[in-house]
Structures are given as C-alpha cells and as structure tokens.
Amino acid sequence: QVHLVESGGGLVQAGGSLRLSCLGAGKSFSRGAVGWFHQAPGKQRELVASMGSAGATNYADSVKGRFTISGVNADNTVYLQMNNLQPAATGIFYCTFRILCSMYAYWGQGTQVPVSS
C-alpha cells in the first residue's frame, strides 16, 4: 500500500509563490512516476506536472516556466515549486503516484491553495 501526504498549501496573493510537498510511504518514488494534479472549483482534475523514475519532467502548458517539480530524495519527498501564482490556480492540489506503466492509482488527500487577486 502506498500512502501520500501533501503539505504546503495555503492562502497566497496573486504573483506569490508556494512550495508543495508530497511525502510518500510504502514504496520508493524512484520505482515509478509522481504527478501533481490541480482541481479548480467545479472542474475536473488536471495534470500540471509529473516526474518519471529517471527524473524526466513534464508540465502542462499553463504552468511551464512557473512551476517546477523536483525531489525523489532519500526522504521520498517530491516538491512542486509554484511561482507567479494566479487566481486560476485556486483549488486543490493532489499528489499522485503510479508504478512504471500503470495508471495513477495512489492519491493524497490534497492541499488547498486559494489565490487572492
């Protein structure tokens, strides 16, 4: 069983920054891929950033140049650095993990990020 816990969310003003953390237990993140999803109020979850087992990263066009995913260290923690946050980023950010070629099957409880204009 894989258990994920996100932290680092909170109220931020437009243009500000936050760093989210995802702590994983039960399996090393290096055995698969980690993703960060964003769910705006009333909308579906969307993948904004991911990191594969070899360290390759991918970003949604809407966050390129502003968000950075990093980590998979000895503490089995992945980070999402978010800069120049805009009100559209308001919502819940979820950490998720998948093993190699499977689908994302493990999810954290999410962390709230309200961005004020």
C-alpha positions in Angstrom: 0.0 0.0 0.0 1.2 3.5 -0.9 0.3 6.4 1.4 0.8 10.0 0.2 0.6 13.1 2.3 0.7 16.6 0.8 1.5 19.8 2.6 2.4 23.4 1.9 -0.9 24.8 0.7 -2.4 28.0 2.0 -3.6 31.4 1.1 -1.4 33.4 -1.3 -1.8 36.6 -3.1 -1.6 36.7 -6.9 2.0 36.8 -8.0 3.2 35.0 -4.9 4.8 31.6 -4.5 4.3 28.4 -2.7 6.1 25.1 -2.4 4.0 22.0 -2.0 5.5 18.8 -0.6 4.4 15.2 -1.1 5.7 12.6 1.3 5.4 9.0 0.2 5.3 5.9 2.3 5.1 2.3 1.2 7.1 2.4 -2.0 10.0 4.5 -3.2 9.1 7.2 -5.7 12.1 6.1 -7.7 10.1 2.9 -8.7 7.5 4.9 -10.6 6.3 8.3 -11.6 4.9 11.1 -9.4 2.4 13.7 -10.6 0.7 16.8 -9.3 -2.9 17.4 -10.3 -4.9 20.6 -9.9 -8.6 20.7 -9.4 -10.3 24.1 -9.6 -13.7 24.5 -8.0 -16.3 22.8 -10.1 -13.8 21.3 -12.6 -12.1 18.0 -13.2 -8.6 17.3 -12.0 -5.9 18.2 -14.5 -2.2 17.0 -14.5 0.0 20.0 -14.1 3.4 18.4 -13.5 5.0 14.9 -13.4 8.3 13.3 -12.8 9.3 9.9 -14.1 11.6 7.4 -12.3 14.6 8.6 -14.3 13.9 12.2 -13.4 12.3 13.3 -16.7 9.7 16.1 -16.1 6.6 17.2 -17.9 4.4 20.2 -17.4 1.1 21.5 -18.6 1.4 24.4 -20.9 -0.4 26.6 -18.5 2.4 26.3 -15.8 5.5 26.0 -17.9 8.1 28.4 -16.7 6.3 29.0 -13.4 6.1 25.6 -11.7 8.9 23.2 -11.0 8.6 19.6 -9.8 11.6 18.1 -8.1 12.7 15.7 -5.4 12.7 11.9 -5.0 15.3 12.1 -2.4 16.2 9.8 0.5 13.2 11.1 2.3 10.9 10.0 -0.6 9.5 13.5 -0.9 8.6 15.3 -4.1 8.1 19.1 -4.3 6.1 21.4 -6.5 7.5 24.9 -6.5 4.8 27.3 -7.8 5.8 30.8 -8.7 3.8 33.8 -10.0 0.5 32.1 -8.9 -2.6 33.5 -10.4 -6.3 33.3 -9.2 -6.8 30.5 -11.8 -4.6 28.3 -9.6 -7.2 28.4 -6.8 -8.2 24.9 -5.9 -6.9 21.7 -4.5 -3.5 20.2 -5.5 -3.2 16.4 -5.3 -0.1 14.3 -5.3 -0.3 11.0 -7.1 1.9 8.1 -7.8 1.9 5.3 -10.4 4.2 2.3 -10.7 6.0 2.2 -14.1 3.5 1.8 -16.9 0.3 1.6 -14.8 -2.2 4.4 -14.3 -2.0 6.8 -11.4 -3.6 4.7 -8.6 -2.4 6.3 -5.4 -3.6 9.7 -4.3 -3.0 12.0 -1.4 -5.8 13.9 0.4 -5.0 17.1 -1.4 -3.9 20.5 -0.2 -5.9 23.7 -0.6 -4.4 26.7 -2.4 -6.6 29.8 -2.5 -5.1 32.6 -4.6 -6.4 36.1 -3.9 -6.5 38.7 -6.6 
